[in-house]
Amino acid sequence: MNESTHPAPSPITLISGGQTGADRAALDVAISLGLPHGGWCPKGRLAEDGPLPIRYQLRQTPTKNYLDRTERNVVGSGATVIFCRGKLSRGSRRTLKLAAEHQRPVLEVILPVKGEPDFEAIATRVRDFVREHQIRKLNVAGSRESTALGIHDEVSRILKLVFATDGEDSGKG
């Protein structure tokens, strides 16, 4: 079997800020696969759909400032992957800038506006990125569900392809 078809090495911790969409997909995938998860969310566990449920094991920043949360998650991880539809959102551009400022590797994944993404190809890109940078804590950021309908499900599908084990040794310790 080609190494690129194996899951990324585990254990990996998925980090996010808990917002709907790409962030929340990372947390849901971590929980469903039994992977550790964490990160920072704004004070009050703010998210566009109301307070973030307690099942998401995130720490609250001292303020309601989303940028503070974003920076803490970038700094607290080994790398960031940003999932957006069509183009980077304002918040995702800030995440990209913070990753550069803190010299953290970042992978931009731009999902198509129309049609279905090539899930396997995107999963391979993410898996290769994680391997190349030997990531143990991956920050997942990107579009909110309200601005990119369906992105939660698409990112979930991609991350499951990346991190679900298939019972074979990935060759990494």
N, C-alpha and C positions, 0 to 999 in steps of 0.2 A: 504494500500500500504506500502511495506517495506520502511523504511527511506532511505536505500541505493539506491533506485530507484528514489528518488527525486533529483532535481538539487542541486548543491552546493549553499549555501546562497549567495545572492546578496545584495547590489552591491559589486562587486569585481573589482579591477583595474588590468588589464593585462599589465605587463611590459615586454619589450624585447629590444634587441639591433638593431632590424630591418634587420638583415641579411636574405638572402633568406632561405627557408626551415622552420624549426621549429619556429624560431623567427618571421618570417613574418606571419606564420599561426596564431600566437597569436594575432597579430595586426589586421589581416583581420577578425578573428572571433569576436574580440571586436567591431570593426566597424559594422559588420553585425548584431550583437546582441544588439547594442546600449550600450555597456559597456564602461566605461572609460578605456583609455589606455595611456601609456606613456613609459618613459624610456630614456636611453641615447644611442646615436649613435656617431661614430667617427666624428671629424671635417670634414666638406664637405659632411656629410650624406652618408659616404662610405658604399657601399654594393657591393657584387660581380657582380651584374647586373647593376651597375651604381649608381648615386646619388639616395638616398631614396626619393620617392615622398613626397611632403609636406603634403598629407592627413594623413600621420603617424605623430602623434603629439609627436615627440621625441626631446629632447634637445641634442645639440652637445657638445661633450667634447672639451676642449681647444686644443687637439692634435688629430692626426689620429691614435693613439694607440688603437687597439682593446681591449687590456687587461684593459685599463683605463675604457673603456665603460662597459666591463663585470663586473668589480669590483663595479662601481657605481650602476649598476642594481641589483647586489646581495645585496649590502648594503641598497639600497633604497626600498627593498621589504621585506615582512615577511618570504618568503620562495621561493625556486626555484624548478621547475620541468625541468628535462633535458630529451629530446627525442632524441634518436640515433638509428641507424639501425645497428644491429650486435654487436657493441662494441662502447664505448665512443671514440669520436674523441679527438685529442690533445686539441682543444679549450674547449671541454666539460669537459675534465679532469681538465683543469685550473679552469673552473667554479665550479666544485665539490670541488676543493682545496680551492678556495676563500670562498665558502659557509661554509666550515669547519672552516677556519680561523676566519670568522666573526660570527661564531656560529649561522648560519641560517639553518633551516631545509631544506633538499634537497631530492627529489624523483627522482631516475633514472628510466626511462622507455626505455627498450631496445626492439625495434621493430624487428620482424624477417627479416632476409635477404631474405628469400623466403616465399611466401605465404602471405595471408592476416592476419593482426593482429586481435586479439579478441578485437574488439573495445569496446564492452560493459564492458568486464572485466577490460580493461585498464582505461576506464572512471570511473568505480567504484573505482579503486585504487586512481586515481587523486582526485576524489570527496571526498573520505574518508581522504586523506592526507590534503586537504584544510580544511575540518571540524575539524579534529583532532588538527590542529595547529591554528585554527580560523584565517585563512589568509584573509586579506582584499586587499593586494597587492601581486600578484603572478608573479614572474619572470619566463618567459618561454624561455628556451635556447635549444640548440641542434645542430644537423647536418645541414649543408648547403644543399640546393637542389642539387648542382652540385656533391656532394659526396654521396648523398642518394636520388636518383631520386624518386619522389612521396611522399617524407616525408611531404611536405607542405599539401597535400590533406589528408594524414593520420592523422596528428596532428590536422588539422582543424576539421575533423570528430570527433575525440576524444574530443576536447575542446567544440564543439557544444553539444555533449552528456552531458558533465559536466555542462555547464553553461546555456544552453537554458532552459527557463522556460516552464513548461507544463500547466501553469494555476493553479497549486495547490500550497498551502503554504508549504514551505520546513520545517516549524517548527522552523526556526531559525530567530532571530530578528536582 
